């Protein structure tokens, strides 16, 4: 088949649109397809972390997205029915290691509009909305990336095998628009709350502006068809709000899954996002995982198409990303077990675990699996932090979509590689890790360090 573009992307949701923006930044020709004409109007994902904001920065969209989202210093708390806090995800006040706040809340339709509008910057990108792809054979491109969700057409063409990580639980998800003048709405917690009540586990999320989300676990005897009815929903959250305090924007029953596919590539076909993994929402990392896929894949496609790297570089995509995303999914499953405990014996064991006091945790800082990095323990394969340079810029602004070397000035003075040299940058991090220099990939993961 005559390739009409470098990359065809199936699905113009957040992952597909971000990938197209990153490929556009690299100068690649892209066709992106979506069966819908418009962005899905109702909220779905609500959270991303500092690393994802750093990827938006790489796409040249961070400032616009920051203006439309809410950085959150408050973290999340897990409380038992008595109100005792048993587990805390720490918040971050101000920029974190990635150069941005470590936690952001957003309204997905608005985020998607910004990502799609970003595509208009590139004459090399053609957006085909209202176009449903019925067969992979329709796509005349050197590479095809399926960002087409849990029922992915591209995944079926690849023939991936699904690995079940053990969680399939239906929950009612309700998004509310709160009355800003309501005293009860004003009294809602600023942090996210995991209400670990065996009688009815719930999650409360402070999203953005007037928006609040309730996630409510289905219990034996619940009728999923009727659970979205206001007369049934409102009494469940009567301790916090009533219909006089907010209106329902969306109510739907979803099954939270924990699965990962084996087989993210077959020849020119690749997968990203929900097409190759699904994460329960208890860590707020589902969409984040897909954004990391896009970041990993974008620089490798650019290296192959623009710089003549071997197609075999794409074999490192799944080998790196699948162990990384699996660690996040497994942590989300473990947190879900804390929230979803309803059996009296399991609840008693959970309560015994926390008798010594509140435990704290944070988002994992995981090592990539084996691939395009040194076969070495961390910090190889870990993401490098993003400091501000002496001229006020964030580090990535000086690098662009290239490799870079950071390290001691004396070491870097006589080097003339095809990478950006940043002498003196990251000196505190390097000292902590007993290193004198580090080689950073275009996605800012560490290829290796020099000791």
Secondary structure as GFF3:
##gff-version 3
##sequence-region A 1 451
A	DSSP	beta_strand	5	10	.	.	.	ID=ss1
A	DSSP	alpha_helix	14	25	.	.	.	ID=ss2
A	DSSP	beta_strand	30	34	.	.	.	ID=ss3
A	DSSP	beta_strand	47	49	.	.	.	ID=ss4
A	DSSP	alpha_helix	50	58	.	.	.	ID=ss5
A	DSSP	alpha_helix	62	68	.	.	.	ID=ss6
A	DSSP	beta_strand	70	71	.	.	.	ID=ss7
A	DSSP	beta_strand	76	80	.	.	.	ID=ss8
A	DSSP	beta_strand	85	89	.	.	.	ID=ss9
A	DSSP	beta_strand	103	105	.	.	.	ID=ss10
A	DSSP	alpha_helix	108	119	.	.	.	ID=ss11
A	DSSP	beta_strand	125	129	.	.	.	ID=ss12
A	DSSP	three_ten_helix	136	138	.	.	.	ID=ss13
A	DSSP	beta_strand	141	146	.	.	.	ID=ss14
A	DSSP	alpha_helix	153	158	.	.	.	ID=ss15
A	DSSP	beta_strand	161	178	.	.	.	ID=ss16
A	DSSP	alpha_helix	183	186	.	.	.	ID=ss17
A	DSSP	beta_strand	192	196	.	.	.	ID=ss18
A	DSSP	beta_strand	202	208	.	.	.	ID=ss19
A	DSSP	beta_strand	211	217	.	.	.	ID=ss20
A	DSSP	alpha_helix	230	236	.	.	.	ID=ss21
A	DSSP	beta_strand	246	262	.	.	.	ID=ss22
A	DSSP	beta_strand	265	266	.	.	.	ID=ss23
A	DSSP	beta_strand	269	271	.	.	.	ID=ss24
A	DSSP	three_ten_helix	273	275	.	.	.	ID=ss25
A	DSSP	beta_strand	277	278	.	.	.	ID=ss26
A	DSSP	three_ten_helix	281	283	.	.	.	ID=ss27
A	DSSP	alpha_helix	286	307	.	.	.	ID=ss28
A	DSSP	three_ten_helix	311	314	.	.	.	ID=ss29
A	DSSP	alpha_helix	315	340	.	.	.	ID=ss30
A	DSSP	alpha_helix	344	353	.	.	.	ID=ss31
A	DSSP	beta_strand	359	361	.	.	.	ID=ss32
A	DSSP	alpha_helix	395	399	.	.	.	ID=ss33
A	DSSP	beta_strand	404	407	.	.	.	ID=ss34
A	DSSP	alpha_helix	409	412	.	.	.	ID=ss35
A	DSSP	beta_strand	420	423	.	.	.	ID=ss36
A	DSSP	alpha_helix	427	432	.	.	.	ID=ss37
A	DSSP	beta_strand	437	440	.	.	.	ID=ss38
A	DSSP	beta_strand	446	450	.	.	.	ID=ss39
###
